[in-house]
Amino acid sequence: MAQQLNLTIERREGVGSTKARALRNDGKIPGVLYGHGSEAQAIALARRGLDDILHRGARTSLITLTMDGKRVDTALLREVQVDPVSRRIVHVDLQRVSADETVQAKLPVVTMGTPEGVRSFGGVMDVVLHELEVEGPANKLPDRIEIDVNELGIHQHVTAGEIALPEGFKMITPAEATVVAVEPSKTEKLLEEAAVAVTEQAEPEIVGKPVEEPPAEGAPE
């Protein structure tokens, strides 16, 4: 289970790009806290504090929020906006949730082991879905979903419906969705296609009725 984390927030006075830029220059990140039927609240938080909890699993953990030295809420980090050029975080969205509240969350997929099809037959493993959406209690959200791929052979795969989840959780991602697959390498695929092409070549078709050879001179007709 992911650990519970702490984050200090403050009220943000004023909105708009100018105010947000000033906050970022001061080492803070603008954000919004919403949920539980309350009006969305403009907040700010220290960049250093956010970086710290992100490195400790904040994307899938329940976060305890503190304001003016007092515990005010628990929340989940729902969105992190990143500048496409600098790759620095520019805004965050936090959703209020209770510790035992049922929530939906996207959890990262982590494969465990090396597939048999890769070890013994030179195949390639493809992680088709890097996240899976699940539903369960907020205070028991795992930080990731582990999938044992050791037994996967060539042309075999794991679907979302085949993955075991912790007690109290259910899969939201469609059960038939392929999560991990093992396929032949590109070289193997080319060899297979070449072999199929050779076996599928038909013998030359004879068009029309064969011309009968005239009987040899002196031979009985």
Backbone as ProteinMPNN parsed JSONL, in Angstrom:
{"seq_chain_A": "MAQQLNLTIERREGVGSTKARALRNDGKIPGVLYGHGSEAQAIALARRGLDDILHRGARTSLITLTMDGKRVDTALLREVQVDPVSRRIVHVDLQRVSADETVQAKLPVVTMGTPEGVRSFGGVMDVVLHELEVEGPANKLPDRIEIDVNELGIHQHVTAGEIALPEGFKMITPAEATVVAVEPSKTEKLLEEAAVAVTEQAEPEIVGKPVEEPPAEGAPE", "coords_chain_A": {"N_chain_A": [[0.844, -1.189, 0.0], [0.471, 2.262, -0.771], [2.221, 4.896, 0.882], [1.035, 7.293, 3.325], [1.095, 10.761, 2.779], [2.318, 14.103, 3.497], [1.451, 17.503, 2.909], [1.96, 20.929, 2.737], [-0.201, 23.617, 2.223], [-1.352, 26.82, 0.977], [-3.634, 29.605, 0.977], [-4.518, 31.062, -2.11], [-4.34, 34.212, -3.331], [-6.055, 35.936, -5.756], [-6.11, 35.3, -9.288], [-4.988, 34.195, -12.557], [-2.588, 34.621, -15.257], [-0.466, 36.384, -14.691], [-0.338, 36.533, -11.862], [0.097, 33.839, -11.34], [2.579, 33.446, -12.548], [4.162, 35.035, -10.951], [4.04, 33.617, -8.55], [5.376, 31.249, -9.257], [7.913, 32.237, -9.76], [8.597, 32.738, -7.213], [9.14, 30.326, -6.176], [6.95, 28.711, -5.805], [3.952, 26.794, -6.56], [0.984, 27.196, -8.355], [-2.366, 26.026, -7.677], [-5.422, 24.037, -7.516], [-7.932, 23.137, -5.243], [-10.501, 20.869, -4.903], [-13.796, 19.324, -4.653], [-16.036, 17.082, -2.779], [-18.366, 18.501, -2.807], [-17.827, 21.105, -2.163], [-16.916, 24.528, -2.859], [-14.514, 25.145, -5.399], [-11.18, 25.802, -4.466], [-8.642, 28.191, -4.714], [-5.251, 27.554, -4.466], [-1.83, 27.543, -3.251], [1.419, 26.039, -3.283], [4.557, 24.904, -1.988], [7.188, 24.4, -4.267], [9.328, 22.717, -3.666], [8.284, 21.102, -1.631], [6.277, 19.727, -3.042], [7.811, 18.363, -4.973], [9.169, 16.629, -3.297], [7.151, 14.875, -2.228], [6.244, 13.784, -4.591], [8.347, 12.182, -5.372], [7.991, 10.206, -3.572], [5.763, 8.76, -4.17], [3.377, 10.246, -4.596], [1.489, 10.42, -6.635], [-0.283, 8.341, -6.497], [-1.094, 8.175, -3.896], [-2.731, 8.853, -0.747], [-2.952, 12.127, 0.386], [-2.207, 14.15, 3.113], [-3.35, 17.31, 3.865], [-2.106, 20.388, 5.027], [-2.742, 23.54, 6.473], [-1.846, 26.716, 7.575], [-0.609, 25.555, 9.757], [-2.399, 23.638, 10.606], [-4.215, 20.578, 10.193], [-6.203, 20.204, 7.396], [-7.488, 18.796, 5.333], [-7.792, 15.695, 3.456], [-6.464, 14.452, 0.43], [-6.321, 13.564, -3.102], [-3.864, 13.614, -5.647], [-4.778, 14.779, -8.615], [-4.218, 15.901, -11.139], [-1.318, 16.926, -12.862], [0.157, 19.552, -14.309], [2.522, 20.164, -16.803], [5.121, 22.193, -18.073], [5.675, 22.241, -21.545], [8.157, 22.833, -22.642], [10.174, 23.555, -20.665], [9.708, 21.488, -18.921], [8.966, 21.745, -16.311], [6.842, 21.662, -13.436], [3.768, 23.355, -13.572], [1.211, 23.687, -12.6], [-1.23, 22.262, -10.374], [-3.872, 19.945, -9.624], [-5.908, 19.108, -6.935], [-7.955, 16.722, -5.345], [-10.423, 16.578, -2.892], [-10.764, 13.887, -0.656], [-12.091, 11.362, 1.511], [-10.471, 9.227, 3.932], [-11.419, 6.554, 3.88], [-12.949, 6.565, 1.652], [-14.438, 5.491, -1.417], [-12.708, 5.513, -4.388], [-11.731, 6.268, -7.789], [-8.818, 5.489, -9.599], [-5.843, 5.837, -11.594], [-3.353, 3.525, -12.003], [0.142, 2.815, -12.246], [1.572, 0.306, -14.406], [3.67, -2.413, -13.697], [5.927, -4.738, -14.828], [6.919, -8.026, -13.867], [9.709, -10.05, -13.91], [10.966, -12.056, -16.734], [9.584, -12.844, -19.823], [8.936, -16.225, -20.987], [8.844, -16.492, -23.74], [10.569, -14.517, -24.549], [12.992, -15.154, -23.297], [13.606, -17.752, -24.292], [12.916, -17.879, -26.985], [13.544, -15.598, -28.347], [11.685, -13.541, -28.521], [9.734, -10.458, -28.274], [8.696, -8.338, -25.703], [5.801, -6.431, -25.264], [4.519, -3.729, -23.618], [1.403, -2.835, -23.584], [-0.58, -1.29, -22.291], [0.203, 1.187, -20.055], [-0.895, 2.089, -17.78], [-3.512, 1.27, -15.475], [-6.945, 1.544, -14.733], [-8.527, 1.58, -11.638], [-10.855, 0.853, -8.94], [-11.419, 1.615, -5.551], [-10.863, 1.728, -1.917], [-9.609, 4.872, -0.78], [-7.502, 5.084, 1.082], [-6.11, 2.761, 0.778], [-4.95, 2.506, -1.648], [-2.809, 0.929, -3.906], [0.616, 1.582, -4.885], [1.297, 0.77, -7.366], [0.613, -1.616, -10.034], [1.504, -4.87, -10.196], [2.598, -7.264, -12.573], [3.125, -10.588, -13.227], [5.129, -11.881, -15.65], [6.579, -14.083, -16.383], [5.792, -16.606, -17.447], [4.814, -16.165, -19.982], [4.51, -16.999, -23.366], [5.491, -16.9, -26.882], [3.232, -15.015, -28.855], [1.405, -14.842, -26.806], [-0.596, -13.222, -24.246], [-1.583, -10.859, -21.645], [-4.614, -9.891, -20.265], [-6.625, -7.161, -18.96], [-8.671, -8.198, -17.375], [-7.577, -10.508, -16.359], [-5.888, -9.895, -14.322], [-4.99, -9.959, -10.954], [-6.315, -8.141, -8.249], [-5.835, -6.143, -5.239], [-7.683, -6.959, -2.228], [-10.945, -5.632, -2.049], [-10.799, -3.98, -4.209], [-11.697, -3.179, -7.611], [-11.515, -3.712, -11.165], [-11.557, -1.11, -13.5], [-10.729, -0.531, -16.061], [-11.509, -1.936, -19.243], [-12.182, -5.442, -19.291], [-11.316, -7.004, -21.433], [-9.171, -5.684, -22.51], [-5.892, -5.663, -23.768], [-2.97, -5.877, -21.896], [-0.242, -6.62, -21.583], [1.864, -8.083, -24.009], [3.507, -10.724, -25.835], [5.457, -10.992, -28.622], [6.838, -12.231, -31.775], [10.22, -11.288, -32.696], [11.175, -8.614, -34.976], [12.788, -9.69, -36.957], [12.146, -12.416, -36.785], [9.462, -12.257, -37.483], [9.639, -11.444, -40.165], [10.857, -13.706, -41.26], [8.864, -15.604, -40.785], [6.792, -14.567, -42.376], [7.976, -14.755, -44.878], [8.222, -17.523, -45.126], [5.536, -18.289, -45.16], [4.727, -17.056, -47.522], [6.135, -18.531, -49.408], [5.033, -21.121, -49.128], [2.47, -20.616, -49.876], [2.532, -20.188, -52.568], [1.074, -20.966, -55.568], [0.908, -23.713, -57.944], [1.73, -23.236, -61.428], [-1.059, -22.244, -63.341], [-2.894, -24.112, -65.707], [-4.139, -23.042, -68.655], [-6.944, -23.535, -70.647], [-7.489, -26.379, -72.86], [-5.167, -29.03, -72.885], [-2.872, -29.448, -75.594], [-2.96, -32.196, -77.711], [-0.385, -34.409, -78.47], [0.564, -35.342, -81.778], [0.219, -38.689, -82.992], [3.07, -40.844, -83.298], [4.708, -41.496, -86.42], [3.57, -44.322, -88.07], [2.802, -45.48, -85.798], [0.211, -47.194, -83.971], [-3.069, -45.843, -84.019]], "CA_chain_A": [[0.0, 0.0, 0.0], [1.237, 3.5, -0.813], [2.273, 5.577, 2.172], [0.329, 8.559, 3.417], [2.049, 11.849, 2.671], [1.886, 15.402, 4.017], [1.756, 18.642, 2.045], [1.482, 22.216, 3.253], [-0.768, 24.492, 1.201], [-1.778, 28.131, 1.439], [-4.65, 30.23, 0.136], [-3.946, 31.859, -3.2], [-5.124, 35.419, -3.586], [-5.967, 36.362, -7.144], [-5.823, 34.288, -10.299], [-4.503, 34.755, -13.813], [-1.224, 34.247, -15.62], [0.515, 37.253, -14.025], [-0.228, 36.078, -10.479], [0.697, 32.505, -11.348], [3.995, 33.592, -12.874], [4.829, 35.577, -9.762], [4.16, 32.512, -7.601], [6.422, 30.326, -9.717], [9.195, 32.91, -9.55], [8.837, 32.711, -5.765], [9.361, 28.937, -5.772], [5.68, 28.073, -5.469], [3.159, 26.297, -7.683], [-0.455, 27.42, -8.179], [-3.173, 24.82, -7.785], [-6.84, 24.104, -7.175], [-8.434, 22.075, -4.369], [-11.935, 20.775, -5.16], [-14.415, 18.057, -4.26], [-16.942, 16.964, -1.633], [-19.441, 19.475, -2.922], [-17.387, 22.44, -1.763], [-16.439, 25.377, -3.942], [-13.09, 24.986, -5.691], [-10.37, 26.786, -3.749], [-7.329, 28.467, -5.305], [-4.201, 27.336, -3.469], [-0.435, 27.531, -3.692], [2.225, 25.12, -2.482], [5.99, 25.025, -2.261], [7.679, 23.463, -5.282], [10.191, 21.727, -3.014], [7.424, 20.138, -0.938], [5.627, 18.87, -4.033], [8.825, 17.464, -5.537], [9.489, 15.619, -2.282], [6.134, 13.826, -2.148], [6.166, 13.099, -5.891], [9.375, 11.14, -5.354], [7.585, 9.18, -2.607], [4.53, 8.1, -4.589], [2.203, 11.108, -4.416], [0.499, 10.301, -7.711], [-1.274, 7.308, -6.157], [-1.207, 8.097, -2.433], [-3.56, 9.822, -0.046], [-2.109, 13.213, 0.882], [-2.769, 14.97, 4.189], [-3.086, 18.72, 3.591], [-1.982, 21.251, 6.193], [-2.783, 24.97, 6.198], [-1.656, 27.513, 8.796], [-0.201, 24.671, 10.833], [-3.472, 22.727, 11.004], [-4.671, 19.603, 9.202], [-7.468, 20.711, 6.87], [-8.129, 17.866, 4.394], [-7.0, 14.669, 2.775], [-6.75, 14.628, -0.996], [-5.544, 12.843, -4.11], [-3.31, 14.444, -6.707], [-5.512, 14.352, -9.795], [-3.588, 16.344, -12.392], [-0.081, 17.689, -12.773], [0.429, 20.171, -15.599], [3.961, 20.373, -16.986], [5.478, 23.041, -19.215], [6.22, 21.357, -22.587], [9.539, 23.191, -22.982], [11.065, 23.442, -19.498], [9.337, 20.259, -18.216], [8.718, 22.06, -14.91], [5.424, 21.647, -13.057], [3.238, 24.719, -13.559], [-0.103, 23.748, -11.939], [-1.707, 20.963, -9.889], [-5.256, 19.822, -9.166], [-6.079, 18.181, -5.819], [-9.357, 16.401, -5.067], [-10.69, 16.167, -1.513], [-11.335, 12.558, -0.461], [-11.951, 10.811, 2.855], [-9.531, 8.117, 3.975], [-12.054, 5.295, 3.512], [-13.838, 6.82, 0.521], [-14.163, 4.73, -2.637], [-12.276, 6.415, -5.454], [-11.138, 5.676, -8.983], [-7.461, 5.995, -9.809], [-5.03, 5.156, -12.6], [-2.131, 3.043, -11.368], [1.131, 2.371, -13.227], [1.806, -1.131, -14.584], [5.07, -2.827, -13.571], [6.066, -6.159, -15.135], [7.868, -8.742, -13.013], [10.297, -11.203, -14.572], [11.216, -12.042, -18.176], [8.729, -13.864, -20.446], [9.544, -17.405, -21.609], [8.98, -16.221, -25.173], [11.744, -13.656, -24.744], [14.181, -15.905, -22.853], [13.913, -18.968, -25.049], [12.574, -17.824, -28.409], [13.936, -14.329, -28.945], [10.545, -12.661, -28.731], [9.763, -9.096, -27.751], [7.554, -8.023, -24.842], [5.211, -5.115, -25.51], [3.572, -3.263, -22.6], [0.405, -2.099, -24.365], [-1.161, -0.301, -21.388], [1.142, 1.527, -18.986], [-1.703, 2.408, -16.603], [-4.802, 0.614, -15.368], [-7.848, 2.278, -13.848], [-9.16, 0.715, -10.643], [-11.714, 1.521, -7.96], [-11.273, 1.033, -4.225], [-10.698, 2.71, -0.829], [-8.517, 5.819, -1.013], [-6.358, 4.879, 1.977], [-5.464, 1.478, 0.497], [-4.499, 2.478, -3.035], [-1.417, 0.511, -4.103], [1.33, 2.56, -5.698], [1.463, 0.223, -8.718], [0.049, -2.941, -10.27], [2.56, -5.759, -10.67], [2.142, -8.37, -13.412], [4.14, -11.625, -13.433], [5.118, -12.222, -17.078], [7.563, -15.145, -16.609], [5.289, -17.761, -18.192], [4.257, -15.778, -21.285], [5.22, -17.452, -24.551], [5.257, -16.143, -28.111], [1.823, -14.829, -29.218], [0.548, -14.87, -25.622], [-0.783, -11.894, -23.676], [-2.336, -10.729, -20.398], [-5.653, -8.876, -20.362], [-6.944, -6.505, -17.69], [-9.532, -9.068, -16.588], [-6.8, -11.612, -15.785], [-4.981, -9.372, -13.3], [-5.52, -10.006, -9.588], [-6.217, -6.865, -7.543], [-5.965, -6.28, -3.779], [-9.048, -7.086, -1.728], [-11.677, -4.379, -1.969], [-10.624, -3.217, -5.442], [-12.19, -3.758, -8.848], [-10.911, -3.15, -12.361], [-12.402, -0.253, -14.33], [-10.272, -0.769, -17.434], [-12.234, -3.073, -19.819], [-11.541, -6.731, -19.016], [-10.714, -7.585, -22.638], [-8.046, -4.861, -22.958], [-4.579, -6.29, -23.651], [-2.052, -5.066, -21.095], [1.12, -7.018, -21.956], [1.87, -9.13, -25.037], [4.821, -11.169, -26.305], [5.394, -11.272, -30.048], [8.152, -12.518, -32.367], [11.001, -10.114, -33.061], [10.956, -8.215, -36.371], [13.471, -10.666, -37.826], [11.337, -13.63, -36.791], [8.238, -11.978, -38.239], [9.98, -11.449, -41.589], [11.094, -15.093, -41.651], [7.56, -16.265, -40.821], [6.057, -14.087, -43.545], [8.615, -15.313, -46.066], [7.87, -18.942, -45.194], [4.13, -18.366, -45.563], [4.637, -16.669, -48.926], [6.637, -19.647, -50.221], [4.09, -22.243, -49.093], [1.204, -20.251, -50.513], [2.679, -20.052, -54.017], [0.36, -22.035, -56.276], [1.546, -24.17, -59.165], [1.216, -22.5, -62.592], [-2.363, -22.704, -63.799], [-2.954, -24.475, -67.12], [-5.321, -22.427, -69.249], [-7.398, -24.215, -71.859], [-7.289, -27.82, -72.979], [-3.82, -29.357, -73.374], [-2.799, -29.884, -76.996], [-2.489, -33.575, -77.787], [0.699, -34.656, -79.403], [0.161, -36.275, -82.852], [0.887, -40.003, -82.848], [4.273, -41.04, -84.088], [4.439, -42.124, -87.716], [3.604, -45.786, -88.032], [2.274, -46.003, -84.507], [-1.24, -47.413, -84.048], [-3.857, -44.766, -83.457]], "C_chain_A": [[0.878, 1.237, 0.0], [1.16, 4.212, 0.528], [1.454, 6.861, 2.146], [1.356, 9.679, 3.497], [1.448, 13.152, 3.178], [2.328, 16.517, 3.086], [1.149, 19.906, 2.647], [0.995, 23.079, 2.094], [-1.109, 25.841, 1.827], [-2.839, 28.68, 0.492], [-3.955, 31.087, -0.916], [-4.866, 33.031, -3.487], [-4.936, 35.859, -5.034], [-5.594, 35.23, -8.072], [-5.354, 34.988, -11.573], [-3.034, 34.458, -14.011], [-0.174, 35.094, -14.911], [0.753, 36.816, -12.589], [0.469, 34.716, -10.407], [2.192, 32.579, -11.63], [4.773, 34.107, -11.668], [5.024, 34.487, -8.705], [5.309, 31.587, -7.981], [7.8, 30.948, -9.525], [9.591, 32.905, -8.078], [9.02, 31.283, -5.251], [8.099, 28.202, -5.373], [4.933, 27.661, -6.738], [1.685, 26.578, -7.412], [-1.216, 26.111, -8.347], [-4.619, 25.091, -7.427], [-7.165, 22.901, -6.298], [-9.953, 22.043, -4.523], [-12.473, 19.457, -4.613], [-15.26, 18.15, -3.015], [-18.015, 18.051, -1.624], [-19.073, 20.885, -2.513], [-16.897, 23.222, -2.982], [-14.943, 25.167, -4.133], [-12.303, 26.133, -5.068], [-9.018, 26.939, -4.421], [-6.272, 28.361, -4.21], [-2.825, 27.511, -4.099], [0.328, 26.598, -2.778], [3.681, 25.244, -2.889], [6.43, 23.969, -3.273], [8.506, 22.361, -4.638], [9.362, 20.661, -2.301], [6.724, 19.192, -1.895], [6.617, 17.881, -4.637], [9.131, 16.318, -4.575], [8.437, 14.502, -2.263], [5.942, 13.108, -3.476], [7.191, 11.968, -5.95], [9.018, 10.008, -4.392], [6.194, 8.623, -2.91], [3.271, 8.924, -4.493], [1.134, 10.924, -5.481], [-0.572, 9.257, -7.393], [-1.48, 7.172, -4.657], [-2.167, 9.154, -1.897], [-2.635, 10.854, 0.602], [-2.856, 13.97, 1.976], [-2.357, 16.42, 3.961], [-3.095, 19.523, 4.885], [-1.994, 22.707, 5.747], [-2.71, 25.728, 7.52], [-1.351, 26.624, 10.0], [-1.243, 23.676, 11.283], [-3.841, 21.799, 9.848], [-6.053, 20.033, 8.715], [-8.207, 19.707, 5.983], [-7.202, 16.711, 4.077], [-7.411, 14.716, 1.313], [-5.907, 13.69, -1.848], [-5.063, 13.836, -5.152], [-3.9, 13.968, -8.032], [-4.875, 14.766, -11.112], [-2.357, 17.174, -12.082], [0.213, 18.24, -14.165], [1.902, 20.545, -15.68], [4.205, 21.254, -18.204], [6.155, 22.178, -20.282], [7.676, 21.635, -22.937], [10.476, 22.942, -21.801], [10.872, 22.148, -18.724], [9.161, 20.495, -16.717], [7.22, 22.063, -14.637], [4.933, 23.088, -12.936], [1.892, 24.829, -12.84], [-0.484, 22.339, -11.478], [-3.179, 21.06, -9.496], [-5.298, 18.765, -8.066], [-7.558, 17.975, -5.565], [-9.502, 15.936, -3.621], [-11.298, 14.771, -1.499], [-11.164, 12.173, 1.005], [-11.052, 9.584, 2.802], [-10.151, 6.811, 3.49], [-13.016, 5.446, 2.339], [-13.445, 5.97, -0.689], [-13.854, 5.699, -3.77], [-11.813, 5.596, -6.657], [-9.784, 6.313, -9.211], [-6.764, 5.182, -10.894], [-3.686, 4.81, -11.971], [-1.147, 2.549, -12.43], [1.292, 0.852, -13.227], [3.304, -1.405, -14.493], [5.136, -4.327, -13.841], [7.162, -6.777, -14.281], [8.382, -9.971, -13.758], [10.512, -10.983, -16.057], [10.388, -13.149, -18.825], [9.527, -15.024, -21.048], [9.775, -17.175, -23.093], [10.145, -15.319, -25.507], [13.012, -14.429, -24.42], [14.576, -16.994, -23.838], [13.704, -18.852, -26.551], [12.851, -16.469, -29.055], [12.801, -13.375, -29.227], [10.736, -11.296, -28.102], [8.511, -8.868, -26.906], [7.092, -6.598, -25.11], [4.229, -4.792, -24.384], [2.591, -2.333, -23.309], [-0.226, -0.988, -23.541], [-0.189, -0.05, -20.24], [0.423, 1.923, -17.701], [-3.001, 1.619, -16.649], [-5.665, 1.395, -14.388], [-8.578, 1.304, -12.931], [-10.042, 1.558, -9.73], [-11.574, 0.817, -6.624], [-11.079, 2.115, -3.178], [-9.45, 3.567, -1.01], [-7.294, 5.534, -0.161], [-5.652, 3.547, 1.759], [-4.994, 1.375, -0.953], [-3.065, 1.972, -3.12], [-0.705, 1.535, -4.984], [1.565, 2.064, -7.118], [0.748, -1.111, -8.818], [1.139, -3.809, -10.893], [1.969, -6.937, -11.447], [3.303, -9.335, -13.631], [4.058, -12.097, -14.885], [6.029, -13.406, -17.397], [7.071, -16.256, -17.53], [4.763, -17.416, -19.582], [5.135, -16.274, -22.429], [4.926, -16.547, -25.739], [3.763, -16.148, -28.438], [0.879, -14.96, -28.015], [0.477, -13.473, -25.012], [-1.548, -11.979, -22.357], [-3.357, -9.614, -20.6], [-5.939, -8.294, -18.979], [-7.77, -7.409, -16.782], [-8.799, -10.215, -15.923], [-5.907, -11.166, -14.621], [-5.657, -9.367, -11.928], [-5.272, -8.659, -8.903], [-6.306, -7.1, -6.039], [-7.432, -6.371, -3.374], [-9.702, -5.711, -1.604], [-11.568, -3.526, -3.219], [-11.253, -3.952, -6.63], [-11.603, -3.011, -10.036], [-11.939, -2.321, -13.126], [-12.005, -0.366, -15.799], [-10.997, -1.984, -17.988], [-11.467, -4.384, -19.691], [-10.807, -7.295, -20.229], [-9.493, -6.809, -23.13], [-6.717, -5.586, -22.734], [-3.628, -5.348, -22.92], [-0.604, -5.338, -21.491], [1.019, -8.133, -22.981], [3.309, -9.481, -25.396], [4.667, -11.597, -27.759], [6.775, -11.613, -30.585], [8.889, -11.204, -32.651], [10.747, -9.781, -34.528], [11.607, -9.2, -37.331], [12.657, -11.941, -37.932], [10.064, -13.436, -37.605], [8.512, -12.033, -39.734], [10.201, -12.868, -42.09], [9.777, -15.862, -41.759], [6.786, -15.863, -42.067], [6.64, -14.656, -44.833], [8.244, -16.779, -46.24], [6.436, -19.131, -45.66], [3.988, -18.059, -47.039], [5.081, -17.802, -49.835], [5.615, -20.773, -50.278], [2.785, -21.914, -49.801], [1.315, -20.095, -52.02], [2.016, -21.248, -54.7], [1.148, -22.47, -57.503], [0.958, -23.41, -60.35], [-0.098, -23.093, -63.078], [-2.325, -22.98, -65.296], [-4.252, -23.932, -67.689], [-5.687, -23.149, -70.536], [-7.07, -25.693, -71.856], [-5.905, -28.113, -73.513], [-3.871, -29.846, -74.823], [-2.226, -31.282, -77.029], [-1.4, -33.685, -78.833], [0.234, -35.593, -80.503], [0.879, -37.598, -82.67], [2.088, -40.108, -83.746], [3.935, -41.801, -85.355], [4.603, -43.653, -87.603], [3.079, -46.348, -86.758], [0.787, -46.185, -84.632], [-1.983, -46.264, -83.383], [-4.811, -45.302, -82.413]], "O_chain_A": [[1.904, 1.276, 0.678], [0.148, 4.135, 1.223], [1.21, 7.439, 1.087], [2.363, 9.563, 4.196], [0.229, 13.291, 3.276], [3.431, 16.487, 2.54], [-0.025, 19.936, 3.015], [1.701, 23.248, 1.1], [-1.147, 25.981, 3.049], [-2.925, 28.261, -0.662], [-2.948, 31.743, -0.648], [-6.031, 32.851, -3.842], [-3.819, 36.12, -5.481], [-4.857, 34.317, -7.699], [-5.33, 36.216, -11.65], [-2.322, 34.093, -13.074], [0.894, 34.589, -14.563], [1.896, 36.733, -12.141], [1.31, 34.472, -9.541], [2.98, 31.857, -11.02], [5.893, 33.672, -11.401], [6.06, 34.443, -8.041], [6.111, 31.193, -7.134], [8.749, 30.253, -9.164], [10.766, 33.048, -7.738], [9.053, 31.052, -4.042], [8.161, 27.185, -4.682], [5.242, 28.12, -7.837], [1.183, 26.232, -6.342], [-0.778, 25.207, -9.058], [-4.997, 26.211, -7.082], [-6.728, 21.784, -6.575], [-10.624, 23.052, -4.305], [-11.716, 18.593, -4.17], [-15.223, 19.142, -2.287], [-18.5, 18.46, -0.569], [-19.926, 21.772, -2.518], [-16.516, 22.641, -3.999], [-14.195, 25.028, -3.165], [-12.714, 27.291, -5.137], [-8.324, 25.953, -4.672], [-6.382, 28.996, -3.162], [-2.687, 27.614, -5.318], [-0.064, 26.386, -1.63], [3.991, 25.644, -4.011], [6.086, 22.794, -3.148], [8.397, 21.197, -5.023], [9.684, 19.474, -2.352], [6.587, 18.002, -1.612], [6.304, 16.701, -4.795], [9.326, 15.178, -4.996], [8.785, 13.321, -2.28], [5.523, 11.95, -3.498], [6.919, 10.912, -6.521], [9.67, 8.964, -4.397], [5.527, 8.083, -2.028], [2.187, 8.366, -4.323], [-0.028, 11.248, -5.239], [-1.659, 9.294, -7.97], [-1.991, 6.151, -4.196], [-2.381, 10.199, -2.511], [-1.667, 10.503, 1.276], [-4.0, 14.382, 1.786], [-1.169, 16.729, 3.875], [-3.976, 19.358, 5.729], [-1.342, 23.069, 4.768], [-3.431, 25.412, 8.467], [-1.781, 26.905, 11.119], [-1.015, 22.937, 12.241], [-3.784, 22.186, 8.681], [-6.969, 20.209, 9.518], [-9.433, 19.763, 5.89], [-6.009, 16.734, 4.378], [-8.568, 14.989, 0.995], [-4.926, 13.106, -1.387], [-5.769, 14.783, -5.495], [-3.564, 12.887, -8.516], [-4.987, 14.045, -12.104], [-2.35, 18.004, -11.174], [0.486, 17.478, -15.093], [2.46, 21.153, -14.766], [3.568, 21.079, -19.243], [7.104, 21.457, -19.975], [8.359, 20.763, -23.474], [11.454, 22.206, -21.923], [11.749, 21.741, -17.961], [9.202, 19.546, -15.935], [6.424, 22.423, -15.505], [5.569, 23.929, -12.3], [1.466, 25.933, -12.501], [-0.111, 21.348, -12.107], [-3.663, 22.116, -9.089], [-4.786, 17.659, -8.241], [-8.332, 18.932, -5.566], [-8.803, 15.026, -3.176], [-12.239, 14.496, -2.242], [-10.214, 12.6, 1.662], [-10.89, 8.973, 1.745], [-9.506, 6.043, 2.776], [-13.811, 4.546, 2.068], [-12.26, 5.757, -0.948], [-14.645, 6.594, -4.069], [-11.543, 4.4, -6.553], [-9.615, 7.52, -9.041], [-7.053, 4.002, -11.09], [-2.974, 5.681, -11.472], [-1.559, 1.931, -13.411], [1.166, 0.2, -12.191], [4.109, -0.722, -15.127], [4.472, -5.107, -13.158], [8.188, -6.155, -14.006], [7.603, -10.823, -14.184], [10.282, -9.894, -16.583], [10.488, -14.302, -18.405], [10.636, -14.84, -21.549], [10.786, -17.613, -23.643], [10.656, -15.349, -26.626], [13.99, -14.374, -25.165], [15.751, -17.136, -24.176], [14.258, -19.644, -27.314], [12.435, -16.224, -30.188], [12.927, -12.491, -30.075], [11.761, -11.015, -27.48], [7.399, -9.167, -27.34], [7.903, -5.674, -25.175], [3.229, -5.487, -24.21], [2.915, -1.181, -23.598], [-0.393, 0.131, -24.028], [0.193, -0.983, -19.533], [1.053, 2.075, -16.654], [-3.528, 1.333, -17.725], [-5.188, 1.85, -13.349], [-9.171, 0.327, -13.39], [-9.989, 2.788, -9.738], [-11.604, -0.411, -6.552], [-11.124, 3.301, -3.505], [-8.377, 3.065, -1.348], [-6.166, 5.716, -0.618], [-4.698, 3.23, 2.47], [-4.678, 0.285, -1.43], [-2.182, 2.53, -2.469], [-1.346, 2.266, -5.739], [1.982, 2.834, -7.983], [0.326, -1.674, -7.808], [1.633, -3.516, -11.982], [0.971, -7.529, -11.036], [4.345, -8.947, -14.159], [3.041, -12.649, -15.304], [6.238, -13.71, -18.571], [7.852, -16.796, -18.313], [4.307, -18.309, -20.296], [6.337, -16.011, -22.466], [4.206, -15.556, -25.619], [3.104, -17.179, -28.308], [-0.322, -15.168, -28.195], [1.363, -12.644, -25.224], [-2.088, -13.027, -22.0], [-3.011, -8.522, -21.051], [-5.546, -8.862, -17.96], [-7.597, -7.394, -15.563], [-9.339, -10.841, -15.01], [-5.24, -11.997, -14.005], [-6.756, -8.837, -11.768], [-4.173, -8.109, -8.967], [-6.798, -8.141, -5.605], [-8.314, -5.91, -4.099], [-9.093, -4.757, -1.119], [-12.177, -2.459, -3.293], [-11.329, -5.181, -6.648], [-11.24, -1.839, -9.935], [-13.056, -2.776, -13.369], [-12.862, -0.301, -16.681], [-11.105, -2.99, -17.286], [-10.264, -4.441, -19.947], [-9.797, -7.983, -20.081], [-8.842, -7.24, -24.082], [-6.449, -6.068, -21.633], [-3.497, -4.177, -23.275], [0.17, -4.407, -21.71], [0.186, -9.029, -22.846], [4.212, -8.652, -25.28], [3.847, -12.457, -28.082], [7.78, -11.324, -29.936], [8.27, -10.154, -32.822], [10.162, -10.588, -35.249], [11.054, -9.511, -38.386], [12.487, -12.49, -39.021], [9.636, -14.335, -38.328], [7.722, -12.597, -40.492], [9.793, -13.21, -43.2], [9.58, -16.658, -42.677], [6.192, -16.708, -42.736], [5.908, -14.996, -45.762], [7.983, -17.233, -47.355], [6.148, -20.023, -46.457], [3.221, -18.718, -47.74], [4.496, -18.024, -50.895], [5.355, -21.323, -51.349], [2.079, -22.807, -50.268], [0.304, -19.89, -52.692], [2.362, -22.399, -54.433], [1.952, -21.708, -58.04], [-0.193, -22.979, -60.29], [-0.226, -24.31, -63.208], [-1.79, -22.183, -66.067], [-5.338, -24.318, -67.255], [-4.841, -23.351, -71.408], [-6.433, -26.189, -70.927], [-5.493, -27.508, -74.503], [-4.79, -30.561, -75.222], [-1.163, -31.548, -76.468], [-1.493, -33.128, -79.926], [-0.444, -36.575, -80.198], [2.031, -37.623, -82.237], [2.12, -39.528, -84.83], [3.022, -42.626, -85.386], [5.609, -44.172, -87.121], [2.919, -47.562, -86.629], [0.138, -45.41, -85.334], [-1.583, -45.775, -82.326], [-5.57, -44.536, -81.819]]}, "name": "protein", "num_of_chains": 1, "seq": "MAQQLNLTIERREGVGSTKARALRNDGKIPGVLYGHGSEAQAIALARRGLDDILHRGARTSLITLTMDGKRVDTALLREVQVDPVSRRIVHVDLQRVSADETVQAKLPVVTMGTPEGVRSFGGVMDVVLHELEVEGPANKLPDRIEIDVNELGIHQHVTAGEIALPEGFKMITPAEATVVAVEPSKTEKLLEEAAVAVTEQAEPEIVGKPVEEPPAEGAPE"}
